[in-house]
Amino acid sequence: MEWNIGFIMSKWAMLAPEKAALVYEDTPISYREMNHRINRVANYLQGIGCKKGDRVSCLLLNCPQFLEVYFAAAKLGLILVPLNIRMVPSELEYQINDSGSRLLVFHDAFTKNVEAIRTRITVESDKFVFLPKDASESSDCPGWAKDYHEGVMNSSMEEPKPDQPIELDSPQIIMYTSGVTGNPKGAVLTHLQTYFKNFQMIIYTDMREGDISLCQLPLFHSAGLNMIATPALCRGATLIMRQNFDPIEYAKDIERYRVTILISMTSMMKRLVDMGILDQVDTSSLRFLLGGGEKTPLSLADELEKKGLHMQQGLGQTENSIMLILPKKDVKRKKGSIGLPGFFTKIWIEDKEGKKSPPGQIGEMVAEGPTVMSGY
């Protein structure tokens, strides 16, 4: 079936054009404006020779342009390769070459890292795209790269036409994970798998069009992109985003924007509790609070409970995103549990012989369903 993740923005631009899709650093961007910006990026990428199946890497901080490239790539059938901004040049070199990326979009903060490897990677010489921190300031774009804003603003905002049909089972993302032995492996995720992840999170959170979701996890990571940003936009909700995590602003944003859905790393929530910031803001708007990504002490759940916040825990991985979540009704009864399998995930435990283990036995977790990656 011909369909792709890019239709998310096209549809909401038609259904709710004036609604804020994103509030970035306190500046709202409507669904209509966001879709126009995405279309400009798609037409720009197509104009410089990108075609369906091409890998395009992005080395970007959290910003609207990350989402522009993400959805633009989806509309053209390009395969996005999000790169961890904390990687050193040799690590970037490996993932770019391993994925066979033809193009790289990078923030100005990473120019030195890119310059150090640019002659040793598969990115074509005319496909380095530089994103300055502020489009209103003079660009420090190096001579070997193209300026993102300059190229995009001169491109059409009309819906792009891919050079080949994009099927639901076409690859959409190659997301690298080091949660395996040896070198990081690129998990291949299709448009269909991403849609099912959206539906799974929408069901988990009982997400509504009027919801406000605070997105402060990095978009290069599965949690930020596949658990927060894409599901919220698929539902027509609003994302609140800042480029960097600041615990004080993070807490104030909950009250400032009446955030209803908060997905956070345990370490982030622990920092808010330890600093006493949550005692200074109104958190009564929160309907869903999810923590995890690391071992979560029961004491943290107890401290949040005193503030009227019932943190649900979960488990996921790049290969399958969020697989389990503790239901809200069981937060007290099963404190410390990672919960139950999602609506579109089947999970069981196997022994060393590959046989299903009975309850209470230690073994390997196995998962299947439409949210599981296609392969490495």
ZAMI-740214 format. One record per residue (C-alpha): residue in one letter; x, y, z. Coordinates in steps of 0.2 Angstrom, whole numbers, padded with zeros to 4 digits, always signed. Layout:
N
AXYZ...
END
This chain:
376
M+0000+0000+0000E+0006+0017-0004W+0007+0028+0011N+0021+0036+0022I+0024+0044+0039G+0024+0061+0030F+0006+0061+0028I+0004+0064+0046M+0009+0083+0044S+0000+0085+0027K-0017+0078+0035W-0016+0089+0051A-0011+0104+0040M-0028+0101+0032L-0038+0096+0047A-0031+0109+0060P-0020+0121+0050E-0020+0135+0064K-0017+0124+0078A+0001+0124+0086A+0010+0108+0081L+0026+0114+0090V+0030+0127+0103Y+0049+0129+0101E+0058+0140+0114D+0041+0148+0117T+0037+0152+0099P+0022+0142+0092I+0023+0134+0074S+0006+0129+0067Y+0003+0113+0058R+0000+0123+0042E+0017+0132+0044M+0026+0116+0049N+0020+0107+0034H+0025+0121+0022R+0042+0121+0030I+0043+0102+0028N+0038+0103+0010R+0052+0116+0006V+0065+0104+0014A+0058+0090+0004N+0058+0100-0013Y+0076+0106-0008L+0082+0088-0005Q+0075+0082-0021G+0082+0097-0030I+0100+0092-0025G+0097+0075-0031C+0090+0064-0017K+0080+0050-0022K+0069+0036-0014G+0080+0024-0004D+0094+0036-0001R+0101+0037+0016V+0102+0055+0024S+0110+0057+0041C+0107+0071+0053L+0118+0078+0067L+0106+0090+0075L+0101+0096+0092N+0082+0097+0096C+0075+0110+0085P+0061+0112+0072Q+0073+0108+0058F+0076+0090+0065L+0057+0087+0062E+0057+0096+0046V+0071+0084+0039Y+0062+0069+0047F+0045+0072+0039A+0053+0078+0022A+0063+0062+0021A+0047+0052+0024K+0038+0061+0010L+0052+0057-0002G+0055+0039+0004L+0072+0044+0010I+0079+0034+0024L+0084+0045+0039V+0099+0041+0050P+0099+0051+0066L+0116+0053+0074N+0120+0054+0092I+0126+0072+0095R+0138+0066+0109M+0148+0054+0097V+0166+0058+0093P+0172+0059+0074S+0177+0041+0073E+0160+0035+0079L+0151+0047+0067E+0162+0041+0053Y+0158+0023+0056Q+0139+0025+0057I+0138+0037+0042N+0149+0024+0031D+0140+0009+0038S+0123+0016+0033G+0130+0023+0016S+0123+0040+0019R+0124+0052+0004L+0119+0068+0013L+0122+0075+0030V+0113+0089+0039F+0123+0096+0054H+0121+0110+0067D+0135+0123+0068A+0140+0116+0085F+0147+0100+0076T+0156+0108+0061K+0173+0103+0068N+0168+0085+0070V+0161+0084+0053E+0176+0093+0045A+0188+0080+0053I+0180+0066+0044R+0172+0074+0028T+0184+0067+0016R+0183+0049+0023I+0164+0047+0023T+0151+0042+0010V+0142+0059+0010E+0144+0067-0007S+0154+0083-0008D+0139+0093-0013K+0128+0086+0000F+0135+0093+0017V+0121+0104+0023F+0125+0117+0037L+0112+0123+0050P+0117+0139+0059K+0110+0142+0076D+0101+0157+0071A+0094+0160+0054S+0094+0179+0057E+0112+0180+0061S+0126+0180+0048S+0130+0162+0043D+0147+0154+0047C+0144+0141+0034P+0160+0133+0029G+0165+0134+0010W+0162+0115+0008A+0144+0115+0014K+0127+0122+0009D+0117+0134+0020Y+0101+0125+0026H+0091+0141+0027E+0096+0148+0011G+0092+0132+0001V+0076+0129+0010M+0069+0146+0008N+0072+0146-0010S+0062+0130-0012S+0043+0127-0016M+0031+0124-0002E+0020+0113-0013E+0018+0095-0008P+0033+0086-0015K+0031+0071-0028P+0043+0056-0024D+0052+0049-0039Q+0045+0032-0034P+0030+0026-0024I+0033+0024-0006E+0025+0009+0002L+0021+0006+0020D+0034-0007+0022S+0047+0004+0014P+0062+0008+0026Q+0060+0025+0035I+0074+0025+0048I+0090+0017+0052M+0093+0020+0070Y+0109+0014+0078T+0110+0006+0094S+0125+0001+0105G+0114-0011+0116V+0122-0026+0107T+0139-0034+0106G+0152-0027+0094N+0150-0011+0084P+0133-0002+0085K+0120-0009+0073G+0108+0000+0063A+0090-0005+0067V+0079-0003+0051L+0062+0004+0054T+0048+0005+0041H+0034+0018+0039L+0022+0004+0045Q+0031+0000+0061T+0032+0019+0065Y+0013+0020+0063F+0010+0006+0074K+0022+0013+0087N+0012+0029+0086F-0004+0019+0089Q+0003+0010+0103M+0008+0026+0112I-0008+0034+0109I-0017+0019+0117Y-0004+0019+0131T-0007+0037+0135D-0025+0039+0130M-0019+0053+0120R-0031+0066+0113E-0030+0080+0101G-0030+0093+0115D-0015+0085+0124I+0001+0095+0127S+0017+0084+0127L+0033+0090+0134C+0047+0084+0122Q+0064+0086+0130L+0072+0069+0127P+0084+0070+0112L+0076+0067+0095F+0091+0057+0089H+0085+0044+0102S+0071+0032+0100A+0062+0038+0115G+0062+0056+0109L+0057+0053+0091N+0046+0037+0092M+0039+0039+0109I+0035+0057+0111A+0037+0068+0095T+0029+0057+0081P+0015+0050+0091A+0010+0067+0098L+0010+0074+0080C+0001+0059+0073R-0013+0063+0086G-0014+0081+0081A-0008+0086+0099T+0005+0100+0103L+0024+0097+0107I+0033+0109+0119M+0052+0109+0115R+0068+0117+0120Q+0085+0114+0112N+0093+0110+0129F+0087+0102+0145D+0086+0115+0160P+0078+0107+0175I+0071+0124+0181E+0063+0128+0164Y+0058+0110+0162A+0047+0111+0178K+0041+0128+0174D+0035+0123+0157I+0024+0110+0165E+0014+0124+0173R+0017+0137+0159Y+0009+0126+0145R-0002+0115+0156V+0007+0099+0150T-0004+0084+0151I+0009+0070+0145L+0027+0069+0152I+0039+0056+0146S+0055+0058+0155M+0071+0049+0160T+0072+0043+0178S+0088+0054+0180M+0078+0070+0175M+0064+0067+0187K+0076+0063+0201R+0085+0079+0198L+0068+0089+0199V+0064+0080+0215D+0082+0083+0223M+0081+0101+0218G+0064+0104+0225I+0058+0112+0209L+0042+0102+0208D+0036+0110+0225Q+0036+0127+0216V+0025+0123+0201D+0008+0117+0198T+0008+0100+0190S-0010+0096+0192S-0012+0096+0173L-0002+0080+0171R-0012+0065+0166F+0002+0054+0161L+0019+0053+0168L+0031+0040+0162G+0049+0037+0169G+0063+0025+0164G+0078+0022+0153E+0088+0017+0168K+0085+0008+0185T+0072+0018+0194P+0073+0018+0213L+0057+0015+0222S+0060+0030+0233L+0058+0041+0218A+0041+0034+0215D+0037+0037+0233E+0043+0055+0233L+0033+0059+0217E+0018+0051+0225K+0018+0063+0239K+0017+0077+0226G+0001+0068+0218L+0011+0062+0203H+0010+0043+0199M+0025+0038+0188Q+0022+0023+0177Q+0038+0014+0172G+0041+0005+0155L+0054-0004+0145G+0059-0002+0127Q+0073-0003+0115T+0078+0005+0098E+0073-0011+0089N+0055-0011+0097S+0053+0006+0105I+0041+0005+0120M+0036-0013+0123L+0029-0013+0141I+0021+0000+0152L+0015-0002+0170P-0004+0003+0169K-0008+0018+0180K-0021+0008+0190D-0006-0004+0196V+0007+0009+0200K+0004+0006+0219R+0000-0012+0218K+0015-0017+0207K+0027-0003+0211G+0044-0006+0203S+0036-0017+0189I+0039-0013+0170G+0021-0017+0167L+0012-0026+0153P+0015-0028+0134G+0008-0015+0123F-0007-0017+0112F+0003-0021+0097T+0017-0031+0106K+0018-0049+0111I+0031-0054+0124W+0036-0070+0132I+0052-0077+0141E+0062-0091+0133D+0075-0103+0141K+0092-0107+0134E+0084-0120+0122G+0072-0107+0115K+0057-0114+0124K+0044-0104+0132S+0047-0102+0151P+0034-0104+0165P+0031-0089+0176G+0045-0086+0189Q+0059-0092+0178I+0074-0082+0172G+0077-0081+0153E+0078-0071+0138M+0064-0059+0133V+0057-0061+0116A+0045-0050+0107E+0035-0050+0091G+0022-0038+0083P+0021-0024+0070T+0032-0013+0080V+0047-0024+0079M+0061-0018+0068S+0064-0027+0051G+0082-0031+0055Y+0099-0024+0057
END
